[in-house]
Amino acid sequence: MSGAGDLRDRLTDGLYGLGWSTVKRLPEPVAARLGRRIADTVWKRRGASVLRLEANLARVAPDAGPERLAALSKAGMRSYMRYWMESFRLPAWSQERVAGSVDIKDIHYLKDGLASGRGVVLALPHLANWDLAGVWVTRALGVPFTTVAERLKPETLFDRFVAYRESLGMEVLPHTGGAAFGTLARRLRAGGLVCLVADRDLSSSGTEVTFFGDTARMPAGPAMLAQHTGALLLPVTLWYDDSPVMKGQVYPPVDVPETGTRAEKTSRMTQALADAFATGIADHPEDWHMLQRLWLADLDERSGEPGATRAAGQAGKQGDGAGERRAAGADGERTA
């Protein structure tokens, strides 16, 4: 089994390496057609990732019939492959190309927060292309930032992602190891910017939220960082439309509640993030690249132990020191 696993890891690493080395050299129309063709082929095969995406979209659009859900999942796979085609090509984009490829509403919340010197946490879901948004921040706004990435297997693939994102002006910290929270806090106290993809908990210590009418668990890191450092916490959503320009929205700050325990404050702030995410996802469900189980009912169904996942989530809300170190585990990667 280990030999087969090693072979699979080498194949995965090789395919991503091929993408970064080859796709960026293709003419843009060719790359776009290739992405759509791959997406349609994967969608037609109706594999586990496509079925999970469709099941997640059924929660987002509960009134959608089978035909509508199928159309959404097909559009979702095309959006997902657009993300990859753009990401493979981003290192070759000029500053002018990046600046003209993103249009963010209410960006003044970010600019004003940074100008105040208090630090800013941007929290966003898996919508559209957060890598492109990140490059836009570093190149068009001239603002470096720090983020957290899931440690992928094989290690060489994780190294590729880190090198890729660092080449785009991002500081990337591994999700595992417990040191990320402290580093993020130091960056914020120095008035810096932290960006976290925060709609999927990776740590088993996240905060339970109501999300599209059912219970899910999301990372507590963004809320806890804001509490610990005084940084501004800003939800962000992204989406594609019919133009080549990706759109986005920065929402008003999520304030730290004046009363309550640390866990209660974290819960209320994380719920506010979830509500903002839900608004953006409901408006653009085809751009939500959630190909994994998210809601606790789905996680319990997979584990075969009803309530076990929920109990683990409650344990992670107690606010102990280890939980705070794990709480920075916002998701920074996507899996194919």
Disulfide bonds with the S-S distance in Angstrom:
none
